[in-house]
Amino acid sequence: MYIYNPADLPVHLEPADGCISFGIRLDDGFFNYNWFVPELRADGGDETDITLEWFCGEGEPTRVRMTQKLIPRCRAKLPFPITPERFLLNGCFLPPYSALRKGSCGGKPTDKQLLRWVKITIRSSELSSVTLWGVEYTAERPAVVLEGEPLLDRFGQAIHGEWENKVHSEEELVSYLRGEYERSKDGGSYPDGWSKWGGWMAKKFDATGWFHLAHDGRRHWLADPDGCAFFSNGICYGERAGIFSFTGDYANLHEWLPDEDGVYADAWSDASNIPQYVVRNGLAGASERKMFNFSRANLIRAFGDRWHEAYTTITAARLHKMGFNTIGVGTNDYFNERTREFLNGAKIPYVVTFRTFPLTSERIFRDFPDVFGDEYRALCREFARRELTPYIDDPYLIGYFVTNEPEWLFASNVNLAERLLASAGCRASKERFIGRLREKYADIAALNDAWGTDFVSFDDLLGANPDLYGRNAACDADLDAFERELVEGYGQIVSEELHRVDDHHLNLGMRYAGLAEKTLRFNLDYFDAFSINCYGPTPIDRAQKVTKFHDIPIISGEWHIGALESGLPAPGLWYCDTQKERAMGCRYYMESAAQNANIVGIHYFEYNDQPWFGRFDGECYQIGLSDVCHKPYRAVCDMFADFAGRMYPMLNGDIPMTAEPIEIKKY
């Protein structure tokens, strides 16, 4: 580990195999301030990893790990939050600031005062050098001005590089978009034999007027309102005309940005309009974080104030032709999106993801509430009324995801019952747990004997008692049992309140980002379907983990395969080198999904490429079916259209799977 001497700064570091590491002994500044701020420049490829590993002592295991994506070729101060809450892992994601894109925080909840070292690692396959000017601690996030040449052109494309779809002039862009609009006026159509909803008319179940569940003795299905067999072939964010990206810190890295109140006003927004940003980072300062949407700006160039009508016409025709019969996650996701206009114009069924899950004033861990208090029940009742009432009478609504990727599940190594006992808060759930312990153990002496503790009374558990998990088998068993009760109460209470408001749309679950086997052992009867975001070459492995414990319909709420060759810094969570290979990988994913009797839907994430400087959390993936200039990736789009023509016979077992697996890489 390279230990630098601050007196020697700046230092120029040369990589070894695309990687540079150096360590810093923490001093009083670390313990007294809120931000850790290295100032550096990394030269190399379009995206570079920077990782901070925090240690209690030299040579000891990593306690907390912070990872970010670093924008290259610019000098910047990089602010990492170092509040005590961050080291207790009370948030999974790090906000994107300065030259930092998407970041996360993981490891083991740790008292900040115990930490003594940090190791910084910078890694990229194309990394050529790193220059470090210094490291400082600050009470407030420092103001940032990035030093570097523009990286983004006037259309939102990378200035560097060439690829098949790249636009080189405004005349070229406008001519293409207006031509595409004229070609799309017929609205497109689903494959022959599909109902207006996108169901399969050759196979019928009961017609209820609503989307519902069905089983033909061989596999699970959805059924459309007319009773036709339905497989939810979804596209996430199909209703959204591009994606907003931060501009403030990056303004001088743009070749062009217009005035906020001029012709391009509709292309401007701020972070307060993005519920996911607010949930993760709070409202403070959100309205000051300006964001720009180049995809919208490109539509405005071609259509002026009719840009949304043109987008709806073009996109609806494309989605019908590709066989997408569901608008997936994202519906209702931004406060300033014209979602209802799009849905009314496109006439495509959809699912809704609720914006704000009920969060009690005190939480057990991250976004996990105090589920057994009156506050949680009351919040769930208001949440159900507020979020679901606008959709009650819409037959195009298939169902709803209760929430999206709960953050507490990103730390599957953390036991919720242990976290409950680790602090003095969340009294209602804590009293429920103590009641369970009183029922099991005759007195506190029996508990102490089993757990190896020395509590004077059960009331001692009302205080803060950290690090109980792992003490012994008896203690762990009790913590595991109450964790199950917490998780089941979490899902059941909110589901009961949603059902009170609306009993004819489907509860599609919580769109878990990962599968911890301990959560699969819990009761899921309060969900109509189980939703899991299944990234990878196929969803079959995750589906089989679910069906090991539950015979329940499954929806892959997100999946994608990206590519390296189209001008964005990152290719996606899973990717191929070329668009042609990407199309082959997508075909294998979809055909393999059709072989599983429990999978009733797969929702591709997402319709639009993400922006070069990243969305609200810094993601900047080439995963879209359409780029920032609204040009489709033809090989991939043609594959989706071809699959749609065979989808239902394959699901029904009438024709075999023909796709072969190809190498899909994990990013």
C-alpha positions as CSV (number, residue, x, y, z in Angstrom):
1,M,0.0,0.0,0.0
2,Y,1.5,3.4,-1.0
3,I,1.4,5.9,1.8
4,Y,1.8,9.5,0.6
5,N,3.3,12.3,2.5
6,P,1.1,15.4,2.2
7,A,4.2,17.6,2.0
8,D,5.1,15.9,-1.3
9,L,1.9,16.9,-3.1
10,P,1.0,17.0,-5.9
11,V,2.0,13.5,-6.9
12,H,1.8,11.9,-10.3
13,L,0.9,8.1,-10.1
14,E,1.5,5.6,-12.8
15,P,-0.8,2.6,-12.9
16,A,0.1,-1.1,-12.7
17,D,-2.3,-3.2,-14.8
18,G,-4.8,-0.3,-14.9
19,C,-4.9,0.1,-11.1
20,I,-3.5,2.6,-8.6
21,S,-3.8,2.3,-4.8
22,F,-2.6,4.5,-2.0
23,G,-3.5,4.7,1.7
24,I,-4.0,7.5,4.2
25,R,-3.8,7.3,8.0
26,L,-6.9,9.1,9.4
27,D,-6.3,12.1,11.7
28,D,-8.5,14.3,13.8
29,G,-9.9,16.0,10.7
30,F,-11.6,12.7,9.8
31,F,-13.4,12.4,13.2
32,N,-14.5,16.1,13.3
33,Y,-15.8,16.8,9.8
34,N,-18.5,15.5,7.4
35,W,-16.7,15.3,4.0
36,F,-13.6,13.6,2.9
37,V,-12.4,15.3,-0.3
38,P,-9.5,14.1,-2.4
39,E,-8.6,16.4,-5.4
40,L,-7.3,14.5,-8.4
41,R,-7.5,13.8,-12.1
42,A,-7.6,10.4,-13.8
43,D,-6.7,10.1,-17.4
44,G,-7.9,7.1,-19.5
45,G,-11.2,5.6,-20.6
46,D,-14.7,7.1,-20.4
47,E,-15.4,5.6,-16.9
48,T,-13.1,4.8,-14.1
49,D,-13.8,3.1,-10.7
50,I,-12.8,4.8,-7.5
51,T,-13.1,2.8,-4.3
52,L,-12.5,3.9,-0.7
53,E,-12.0,1.0,1.8
54,W,-12.1,2.0,5.5
55,F,-10.2,0.0,8.1
56,C,-10.0,-0.1,11.9
57,G,-6.3,-1.0,11.7
58,E,-3.6,-1.6,9.1
59,G,-3.8,-5.2,7.8
60,E,-7.4,-5.7,9.2
61,P,-10.4,-6.6,7.0
62,T,-12.3,-3.9,5.3
63,R,-15.1,-2.6,7.4
64,V,-16.9,-0.2,5.0
65,R,-16.5,0.2,1.3
66,M,-17.5,3.2,-0.8
67,T,-17.5,2.9,-4.6
68,Q,-18.1,5.6,-7.2
69,K,-17.7,6.0,-10.9
70,L,-15.2,8.8,-11.8
71,I,-15.5,11.0,-14.9
72,P,-12.1,11.1,-16.5
73,R,-10.0,13.8,-18.1
74,C,-11.0,16.6,-15.6
75,R,-9.5,17.8,-12.4
76,A,-12.0,17.8,-9.6
77,K,-12.5,17.7,-5.8
78,L,-14.4,14.5,-5.1
79,P,-16.6,14.8,-2.0
80,F,-17.3,11.6,-0.1
81,P,-19.7,11.8,2.9
82,I,-18.1,10.7,6.2
83,T,-20.9,11.3,8.7
84,P,-21.4,8.7,11.5
85,E,-24.6,7.6,9.8
86,R,-22.7,6.7,6.6
87,F,-20.5,4.3,8.5
88,L,-23.5,2.7,10.1
89,L,-24.7,2.0,6.5
90,N,-28.0,3.9,7.0
91,G,-27.9,4.6,3.3
92,C,-27.0,2.3,0.4
93,F,-26.3,4.9,-2.3
94,L,-23.9,7.9,-2.5
95,P,-25.2,11.0,-4.2
96,P,-23.4,12.0,-7.5
97,Y,-21.4,15.2,-7.0
98,S,-18.5,16.8,-8.8
99,A,-16.9,14.3,-11.2
100,L,-18.5,11.3,-9.5
101,R,-21.2,9.2,-11.0
102,K,-23.1,6.3,-9.4
103,G,-21.9,5.3,-6.0
104,S,-22.8,2.9,-3.2
105,C,-21.8,2.0,0.3
106,G,-21.5,-1.4,1.9
107,G,-19.8,-3.6,4.4
108,K,-20.5,-3.9,8.1
109,P,-22.1,-1.2,10.2
110,T,-19.2,0.4,12.0
111,D,-18.7,3.1,14.6
112,K,-16.8,5.9,12.8
113,Q,-14.6,6.5,15.9
114,L,-13.1,3.0,15.4
115,L,-11.7,3.7,12.0
116,R,-8.0,4.5,11.5
117,W,-7.1,4.0,7.8
118,V,-8.6,4.5,4.3
119,K,-7.3,2.9,1.1
120,I,-8.1,4.6,-2.2
121,T,-8.0,2.5,-5.4
122,I,-8.5,3.9,-8.9
123,R,-9.1,1.3,-11.6
124,S,-9.8,1.4,-15.4
125,S,-8.7,-0.9,-18.2
126,E,-7.5,2.2,-20.1
127,L,-6.1,4.1,-17.1
128,S,-2.9,6.0,-18.0
129,S,-2.2,8.1,-15.0
130,V,-3.6,9.8,-11.9
131,T,-2.5,13.1,-10.4
132,L,-3.3,13.8,-6.8
133,W,-3.3,17.4,-5.6
134,G,-4.4,16.8,-2.0
135,V,-7.0,15.5,0.5
136,E,-9.0,17.7,2.8
137,Y,-11.8,17.4,5.4
138,T,-14.7,19.8,5.3
139,A,-17.8,20.5,7.4
140,E,-19.9,21.3,4.3
141,R,-19.7,19.9,0.8
142,P,-17.2,22.1,-1.0
143,A,-18.2,24.2,-4.0
144,V,-16.9,22.5,-7.2
145,V,-15.6,23.8,-10.5
146,L,-14.4,21.1,-12.8
147,E,-11.3,21.9,-15.0
148,G,-11.4,20.2,-18.4
149,E,-12.4,20.5,-22.0
150,P,-16.0,19.8,-23.1
151,L,-16.9,16.1,-23.3
152,L,-20.5,16.4,-24.6
153,D,-21.8,17.9,-27.8
154,R,-25.0,19.9,-28.5
155,F,-27.1,16.8,-29.0
156,G,-26.0,15.1,-25.7
157,Q,-23.5,12.8,-27.5
158,A,-19.9,12.2,-26.5
159,I,-17.6,14.5,-28.5
160,H,-15.0,11.8,-28.7
161,G,-15.5,8.7,-30.9
162,E,-17.7,7.6,-33.8
163,W,-20.4,4.9,-34.0
164,E,-23.2,3.9,-36.3
165,N,-26.0,6.1,-35.1
166,K,-24.0,9.3,-34.3
167,V,-25.6,12.5,-35.4
168,H,-23.3,15.2,-36.9
169,S,-25.6,18.2,-37.6
170,E,-29.0,19.7,-36.7
171,E,-30.2,19.3,-40.2
172,E,-29.6,15.6,-40.1
173,L,-31.3,15.2,-36.7
174,V,-34.4,17.2,-37.7
175,S,-34.8,15.5,-41.0
176,Y,-34.6,12.1,-39.4
177,L,-37.1,12.8,-36.6
178,R,-39.7,14.4,-38.9
179,G,-39.4,11.5,-41.2
180,E,-39.8,9.0,-38.3
181,Y,-42.9,10.9,-37.2
182,E,-44.6,10.6,-40.6
183,R,-43.7,6.9,-40.8
184,S,-45.3,6.4,-37.3
185,K,-48.7,7.9,-37.9
186,D,-50.3,4.5,-38.5
187,G,-49.7,3.8,-34.8
188,G,-48.1,0.4,-35.4
189,S,-49.8,-2.8,-34.6
190,Y,-49.3,-5.9,-32.4
191,P,-48.6,-9.2,-34.2
192,D,-51.5,-11.1,-35.8
193,G,-53.7,-12.9,-33.3
194,W,-53.1,-10.4,-30.4
195,S,-55.9,-8.6,-28.6
196,K,-56.1,-4.9,-28.3
197,W,-54.5,-5.4,-24.8
198,G,-51.6,-7.4,-26.2
199,G,-53.1,-10.8,-25.1
200,W,-53.3,-14.0,-27.1
201,M,-56.7,-14.6,-28.6
202,A,-56.0,-18.3,-29.3
203,K,-56.1,-19.1,-25.6
204,K,-58.9,-17.8,-23.4
205,F,-59.7,-17.7,-19.7
206,D,-62.6,-15.9,-17.9
207,A,-63.2,-12.3,-19.0
208,T,-63.4,-10.2,-15.8
209,G,-62.9,-6.7,-17.2
210,W,-59.6,-6.5,-15.4
211,F,-56.1,-8.1,-15.7
212,H,-56.0,-11.2,-13.5
213,L,-54.2,-14.4,-12.8
214,A,-54.8,-17.7,-14.5
215,H,-53.4,-21.3,-14.8
216,D,-54.0,-23.8,-17.6
217,G,-52.7,-26.8,-15.7
218,R,-49.3,-26.4,-17.2
219,R,-48.1,-22.9,-16.4
220,H,-49.1,-19.6,-14.8
221,W,-50.5,-16.9,-17.0
222,L,-51.8,-13.4,-16.7
223,A,-55.2,-12.8,-18.5
224,D,-56.2,-9.6,-20.1
225,P,-59.6,-8.0,-19.3
226,D,-61.2,-9.9,-22.2
227,G,-59.8,-13.2,-20.9
228,C,-57.1,-13.7,-23.4
229,A,-53.9,-15.3,-22.2
230,F,-51.4,-12.5,-21.5
231,F,-47.6,-12.4,-21.0
232,S,-46.3,-9.1,-19.7
233,N,-43.6,-8.2,-22.2
234,G,-42.7,-4.9,-20.7
235,I,-40.5,-1.9,-21.5
236,C,-39.5,0.3,-18.5
237,Y,-39.8,4.0,-18.9
238,G,-41.3,3.8,-22.3
239,E,-43.5,6.8,-21.5
240,R,-40.6,9.1,-20.7
241,A,-39.0,11.2,-23.5
242,G,-35.4,10.8,-22.4
243,I,-33.7,11.2,-19.1
244,F,-32.6,14.2,-17.1
245,S,-29.0,14.6,-16.1
246,F,-27.2,17.0,-13.7
247,T,-25.6,20.1,-15.3
248,G,-24.5,22.3,-12.4
249,D,-21.1,20.8,-11.6
250,Y,-20.6,19.8,-15.2
251,A,-21.6,23.0,-17.0
252,N,-18.2,23.7,-18.6
253,L,-17.9,20.1,-19.8
254,H,-20.9,20.7,-22.2
255,E,-20.4,22.2,-25.6
256,W,-23.9,23.8,-25.4
257,L,-26.6,24.4,-22.8
258,P,-29.6,26.7,-23.5
259,D,-31.3,29.2,-21.2
260,E,-33.6,27.7,-18.7
261,D,-36.7,29.9,-19.5
262,G,-36.4,30.0,-23.3
263,V,-37.4,27.6,-26.2
264,Y,-35.9,24.7,-24.3
265,A,-37.7,25.3,-21.0
266,D,-39.4,21.9,-21.1
267,A,-36.0,20.2,-21.2
268,W,-35.0,21.7,-17.8
269,S,-35.9,20.4,-14.4
270,D,-34.3,19.8,-11.0
271,A,-33.8,16.9,-8.6
272,S,-36.8,17.8,-6.5
273,N,-39.0,16.4,-9.3
274,I,-37.4,12.9,-8.9
275,P,-38.9,11.0,-6.0
276,Q,-36.1,8.4,-5.9
277,Y,-33.5,11.2,-5.6
278,V,-35.6,12.8,-2.7
279,V,-36.0,9.4,-0.9
280,R,-32.3,8.7,-1.0
281,N,-30.9,12.3,-0.4
282,G,-33.7,14.4,1.0
283,L,-35.3,17.6,-0.3
284,A,-32.7,19.9,1.1
285,G,-30.9,21.5,-1.9
286,A,-32.7,19.3,-4.4
287,S,-34.3,22.2,-6.2
288,E,-30.9,23.8,-6.7
289,R,-29.5,20.7,-8.5
290,K,-30.4,21.7,-12.1
291,M,-30.9,18.9,-14.7
292,F,-31.2,18.9,-18.5
293,N,-32.8,16.4,-20.9
294,F,-31.0,16.3,-24.2
295,S,-33.5,13.8,-25.6
296,R,-36.3,16.3,-25.1
297,A,-34.2,19.1,-26.5
298,N,-33.6,17.1,-29.6
299,L,-37.4,16.6,-30.0
300,I,-37.9,20.4,-29.5
301,R,-35.5,21.1,-32.3
302,A,-37.6,19.1,-34.6
303,F,-41.2,19.7,-33.4
304,G,-41.2,22.8,-31.2
305,D,-44.0,22.8,-28.6
306,R,-45.5,19.7,-30.2
307,W,-42.6,17.6,-29.1
308,H,-44.6,15.4,-26.7
309,E,-47.2,14.5,-29.3
310,A,-44.5,13.6,-31.7
311,Y,-42.7,11.5,-29.1
312,T,-45.9,9.6,-28.2
313,T,-46.7,8.9,-31.9
314,I,-43.2,7.7,-32.7
315,T,-42.7,5.6,-29.5
316,A,-46.2,4.0,-29.5
317,A,-45.7,2.8,-33.1
318,R,-42.3,1.3,-32.2
319,L,-43.5,-0.4,-29.1
320,H,-46.5,-2.0,-30.8
321,K,-44.3,-3.3,-33.7
322,M,-41.8,-4.7,-31.2
323,G,-44.5,-6.5,-29.2
324,F,-44.2,-4.6,-26.0
325,N,-47.6,-4.9,-24.3
326,T,-46.7,-3.3,-21.0
327,I,-45.2,0.0,-19.9
328,G,-43.0,-1.1,-17.0
329,V,-41.4,0.5,-14.0
330,G,-41.2,4.3,-14.2
331,T,-44.9,5.0,-14.8
332,N,-45.8,7.8,-12.2
333,D,-42.1,8.0,-11.3
334,Y,-41.3,11.7,-12.0
335,F,-43.5,14.5,-10.8
336,N,-43.2,16.5,-14.0
337,E,-43.7,13.8,-16.6
338,R,-46.7,13.8,-18.9
339,T,-47.4,10.2,-18.3
340,R,-51.2,10.2,-18.5
341,E,-51.0,11.9,-21.9
342,F,-48.7,9.2,-23.2
343,L,-50.8,6.3,-21.8
344,N,-54.0,7.8,-23.3
345,G,-52.3,8.2,-26.7
346,A,-50.4,5.0,-26.8
347,K,-53.1,2.6,-25.5
348,I,-50.7,0.1,-24.0
349,P,-51.3,-1.6,-20.7
350,Y,-49.1,-0.5,-17.9
351,V,-47.9,-1.1,-14.3
352,V,-47.4,1.6,-11.8
353,T,-44.6,1.8,-9.2
354,F,-45.6,3.9,-6.2
355,R,-43.5,7.0,-5.5
356,T,-43.1,7.0,-1.8
357,F,-43.3,4.0,0.5
358,P,-44.6,4.6,4.0
359,L,-41.6,5.5,6.2
360,T,-42.0,5.9,9.9
361,S,-40.3,8.7,11.8
362,E,-37.9,6.1,13.3
363,R,-36.6,3.2,11.2
364,I,-35.0,0.0,12.1
365,F,-32.4,0.0,9.3
366,R,-32.2,2.2,6.2
367,D,-35.7,2.3,4.8
368,F,-37.2,-0.4,6.9
369,P,-39.9,1.1,9.2
370,D,-41.1,0.5,12.7
371,V,-43.7,-1.9,11.3
372,F,-45.6,-2.8,14.5
373,G,-46.4,0.7,15.6
374,D,-49.7,2.5,15.0
375,E,-47.8,5.0,12.9
376,Y,-46.9,2.4,10.2
377,R,-50.5,1.2,9.9
378,A,-51.8,4.8,9.6
379,L,-49.1,5.7,7.0
380,C,-50.0,2.6,5.0
381,R,-53.6,3.5,5.0
382,E,-52.9,7.0,3.7
383,F,-50.3,5.7,1.3
384,A,-52.8,3.3,-0.3
385,R,-55.5,6.0,-0.6
386,R,-53.1,8.6,-2.1
387,E,-51.2,6.4,-4.5
388,L,-53.8,3.9,-5.7
389,T,-57.1,5.9,-5.9
390,P,-56.2,7.6,-9.3
391,Y,-56.0,4.2,-11.0
392,I,-58.9,2.3,-9.5
393,D,-61.1,2.5,-12.6
394,D,-58.5,2.0,-15.3
395,P,-58.7,-1.4,-17.0
396,Y,-55.3,-0.7,-18.7
397,L,-53.6,-1.0,-15.4
398,I,-52.3,-4.5,-14.9
399,G,-51.3,-3.9,-11.3
400,Y,-48.8,-2.1,-9.1
401,F,-45.4,-2.6,-7.5
402,V,-45.6,-1.6,-3.9
403,T,-42.1,-0.2,-3.9
404,N,-38.9,-0.4,-5.8
405,E,-35.7,-2.1,-4.7
406,P,-35.9,-1.5,-0.9
407,E,-32.5,-0.4,0.3
408,W,-32.5,-2.6,3.4
409,L,-32.3,-5.6,1.2
410,F,-29.1,-4.4,-0.4
411,A,-27.4,-5.4,2.9
412,S,-28.5,-9.1,3.1
413,N,-25.8,-9.7,5.7
414,V,-27.5,-7.4,8.1
415,N,-30.1,-8.9,10.5
416,L,-33.0,-6.5,11.0
417,A,-33.8,-7.8,14.5
418,E,-30.1,-7.2,15.5
419,R,-30.4,-3.6,14.1
420,L,-33.6,-3.2,16.0
421,L,-31.9,-4.0,19.3
422,A,-28.8,-2.0,18.4
423,S,-30.5,1.4,18.9
424,A,-32.9,2.8,21.5
425,G,-35.6,3.7,18.9
426,C,-38.5,1.9,17.2
427,R,-40.1,1.1,20.5
428,A,-43.3,-0.5,19.1
429,S,-41.4,-3.2,17.2
430,K,-38.9,-3.6,20.1
431,E,-41.7,-4.2,22.6
432,R,-43.2,-6.8,20.2
433,F,-39.8,-8.6,20.1
434,I,-39.4,-8.4,23.9
435,G,-42.9,-9.9,24.3
436,R,-41.9,-12.8,22.1
437,L,-38.8,-13.3,24.3
438,R,-40.9,-13.2,27.5
439,E,-43.2,-15.9,26.0
440,K,-40.2,-18.2,25.2
441,Y,-38.0,-17.6,28.3
442,A,-39.4,-17.9,31.8
443,D,-37.3,-15.1,33.1
444,I,-34.4,-12.9,32.3
445,A,-32.0,-15.5,33.8
446,A,-33.2,-18.0,31.2
447,L,-32.6,-15.6,28.4
448,N,-29.1,-14.7,29.7
449,D,-28.3,-18.4,30.0
450,A,-29.3,-19.0,26.4
451,W,-27.8,-15.9,24.9
452,G,-24.7,-15.6,27.1
453,T,-25.7,-12.1,28.2
454,D,-26.0,-10.4,31.6
455,F,-29.2,-8.3,31.3
456,V,-30.7,-7.3,34.6
457,S,-34.3,-7.3,33.2
458,F,-36.1,-7.6,29.9
459,D,-36.4,-3.8,30.0
460,D,-32.6,-3.6,29.4
461,L,-33.4,-4.6,25.8
462,L,-35.2,-1.3,25.3
463,G,-31.9,0.5,25.3
464,A,-29.1,0.2,22.7
465,N,-27.5,-3.3,22.5
466,P,-25.5,-3.6,19.3
467,D,-23.5,-6.6,18.0
468,L,-25.7,-9.3,19.4
469,Y,-25.9,-11.3,16.1
470,G,-23.2,-14.0,15.9
471,R,-23.0,-14.3,19.7
472,N,-24.2,-17.9,19.7
473,A,-26.7,-20.2,18.0
474,A,-29.6,-19.6,20.4
475,C,-29.3,-15.8,20.1
476,D,-29.1,-15.9,16.3
477,A,-32.1,-18.2,16.1
478,D,-34.2,-15.8,18.1
479,L,-33.0,-12.8,16.0
480,D,-33.7,-14.8,12.8
481,A,-37.2,-15.7,14.0
482,F,-38.1,-12.1,14.8
483,E,-36.6,-10.8,11.6
484,R,-39.0,-13.1,9.7
485,E,-41.9,-11.5,11.7
486,L,-40.7,-8.0,10.9
487,V,-40.4,-8.7,7.1
488,E,-43.8,-10.4,7.0
489,G,-45.5,-7.6,8.9
490,Y,-43.8,-5.1,6.6
491,G,-45.4,-6.7,3.5
492,Q,-48.7,-7.8,4.9
493,I,-49.8,-4.5,6.6
494,V,-49.2,-2.4,3.5
495,S,-50.8,-5.0,1.2
496,E,-53.9,-5.2,3.5
497,E,-54.4,-1.4,3.2
498,L,-53.9,-1.4,-0.6
499,H,-56.5,-4.2,-1.0
500,R,-59.0,-2.1,1.0
501,V,-58.7,0.7,-1.5
502,D,-58.7,-1.5,-4.7
503,D,-59.4,-5.2,-4.9
504,H,-59.3,-5.8,-8.6
505,H,-55.8,-4.7,-9.7
506,L,-52.9,-7.0,-9.0
507,N,-50.4,-6.6,-6.2
508,L,-47.1,-7.4,-8.0
509,G,-44.8,-7.2,-5.0
510,M,-41.8,-5.1,-4.2
511,R,-39.4,-5.5,-7.1
512,Y,-36.6,-6.9,-4.9
513,A,-33.1,-6.1,-6.3
514,G,-31.6,-9.3,-4.9
515,L,-32.6,-12.7,-3.6
516,A,-31.5,-13.6,-0.1
517,E,-32.7,-17.2,0.6
518,K,-33.8,-16.2,4.1
519,T,-36.4,-13.8,2.7
520,L,-37.7,-16.5,0.3
521,R,-38.5,-18.7,3.3
522,F,-41.0,-16.1,4.5
523,N,-44.7,-15.9,3.8
524,L,-45.6,-14.2,0.4
525,D,-49.3,-14.9,0.4
526,Y,-50.1,-11.2,0.5
527,F,-48.7,-10.7,-3.0
528,D,-50.4,-11.8,-6.2
529,A,-47.1,-12.1,-7.9
530,F,-43.4,-12.0,-6.8
531,S,-41.3,-9.4,-8.6
532,I,-37.5,-9.6,-8.7
533,N,-35.1,-7.7,-10.9
534,C,-33.4,-10.5,-12.8
535,Y,-30.2,-9.2,-14.4
536,G,-28.0,-11.7,-16.1
537,P,-27.9,-13.9,-19.2
538,T,-31.2,-15.6,-18.1
539,P,-33.9,-15.2,-15.4
540,I,-34.2,-19.0,-14.9
541,D,-31.8,-19.3,-12.0
542,R,-33.5,-16.7,-9.9
543,A,-37.0,-18.0,-10.8
544,Q,-35.9,-21.5,-9.7
545,K,-34.7,-20.1,-6.3
546,V,-38.2,-18.6,-5.8
547,T,-40.1,-21.7,-6.9
548,K,-38.1,-23.8,-4.5
549,F,-40.2,-22.2,-1.8
550,H,-43.3,-20.8,-3.5
551,D,-45.5,-21.7,-6.5
552,I,-46.2,-18.1,-7.3
553,P,-46.3,-16.1,-10.6
554,I,-43.0,-14.3,-11.1
555,I,-42.3,-11.0,-12.9
556,S,-38.7,-10.0,-13.9
557,G,-39.3,-6.4,-13.1
558,E,-36.0,-5.3,-14.8
559,W,-33.5,-6.9,-17.1
560,H,-31.1,-5.6,-19.8
561,I,-28.1,-6.4,-21.9
562,G,-26.0,-3.4,-23.1
563,A,-23.2,-2.9,-25.5
564,L,-19.8,-1.2,-25.6
565,E,-19.8,0.3,-29.1
566,S,-22.3,3.2,-29.0
567,G,-20.7,6.2,-27.4
568,L,-21.6,5.9,-23.7
569,P,-19.2,5.5,-20.8
570,A,-20.7,2.2,-19.5
571,P,-22.5,-0.7,-21.2
572,G,-24.9,-1.8,-18.5
573,L,-24.9,-4.3,-15.7
574,W,-24.6,-7.1,-18.2
575,Y,-23.3,-6.5,-21.7
576,C,-21.8,-7.7,-25.0
577,D,-19.3,-6.0,-27.2
578,T,-21.5,-5.3,-30.2
579,Q,-25.2,-4.5,-30.9
580,K,-25.5,-7.7,-33.0
581,E,-24.2,-9.8,-30.0
582,R,-26.5,-7.8,-27.7
583,A,-29.5,-8.8,-29.9
584,M,-28.5,-12.5,-29.6
585,G,-28.2,-12.2,-25.9
586,C,-31.6,-10.6,-25.5
587,R,-33.1,-13.3,-27.6
588,Y,-31.7,-16.0,-25.4
589,Y,-32.9,-14.3,-22.2
590,M,-36.5,-14.0,-23.6
591,E,-36.7,-17.5,-25.0
592,S,-35.4,-19.0,-21.8
593,A,-37.9,-17.0,-19.7
594,A,-40.7,-18.6,-21.8
595,Q,-39.6,-22.0,-20.7
596,N,-40.3,-21.4,-17.0
597,A,-43.9,-22.2,-15.9
598,N,-44.0,-19.5,-13.2
599,I,-42.6,-16.5,-15.2
600,V,-45.6,-14.3,-16.4
601,G,-43.6,-11.2,-17.4
602,I,-40.2,-9.7,-18.2
603,H,-39.7,-6.0,-18.3
604,Y,-36.7,-4.7,-20.3
605,F,-34.9,-1.8,-18.6
606,E,-35.1,0.6,-20.4
607,Y,-36.4,2.3,-23.5
608,N,-34.0,5.2,-23.6
609,D,-30.2,5.2,-23.3
610,Q,-29.1,6.9,-20.1
611,P,-27.3,10.3,-20.4
612,W,-23.5,10.5,-20.7
613,F,-23.1,12.4,-17.4
614,G,-25.6,10.0,-15.7
615,R,-29.2,10.2,-14.4
616,F,-30.2,11.3,-10.9
617,D,-27.9,8.7,-9.3
618,G,-25.1,8.8,-11.9
619,E,-26.0,5.7,-14.0
620,C,-24.9,6.2,-17.6
621,Y,-25.5,2.9,-19.3
622,Q,-25.9,2.1,-23.0
623,I,-29.0,-0.1,-22.4
624,G,-31.7,1.7,-24.4
625,L,-33.5,0.6,-27.5
626,S,-33.3,4.3,-28.6
627,D,-30.4,6.7,-28.2
628,V,-30.3,10.3,-27.1
629,C,-31.3,11.4,-30.7
630,H,-34.2,8.9,-30.7
631,K,-32.5,6.6,-33.2
632,P,-33.2,2.9,-32.6
633,Y,-30.6,0.2,-32.3
634,R,-31.9,-1.6,-35.3
635,A,-30.4,-5.1,-34.6
636,V,-31.9,-5.2,-31.1
637,C,-35.3,-3.7,-32.1
638,D,-35.6,-6.2,-35.0
639,M,-35.0,-9.1,-32.6
640,F,-37.8,-7.9,-30.2
641,A,-40.2,-7.7,-33.2
642,D,-39.2,-11.2,-34.4
643,F,-39.6,-12.7,-30.9
644,A,-43.0,-11.2,-30.4
645,G,-44.3,-13.1,-33.4
646,R,-43.3,-16.4,-31.7
647,M,-43.8,-15.4,-28.1
648,Y,-47.2,-16.9,-27.3
649,P,-46.8,-20.3,-29.2
650,M,-43.5,-20.7,-27.4
651,L,-45.0,-19.9,-24.0
652,N,-47.8,-22.4,-24.7
653,G,-45.2,-25.1,-25.6
654,D,-46.2,-25.3,-29.2
655,I,-42.8,-24.4,-30.6
656,P,-39.3,-25.1,-29.1
657,M,-36.7,-22.7,-27.9
658,T,-34.0,-22.1,-30.6
659,A,-31.8,-19.4,-29.2
660,E,-28.3,-20.4,-28.1
661,P,-26.5,-18.8,-25.2
662,I,-23.6,-16.5,-26.0
663,E,-21.1,-14.9,-23.7
664,I,-22.7,-12.1,-21.6
665,K,-20.2,-10.1,-19.5
666,K,-20.9,-8.7,-16.0
667,Y,-19.9,-5.0,-15.7
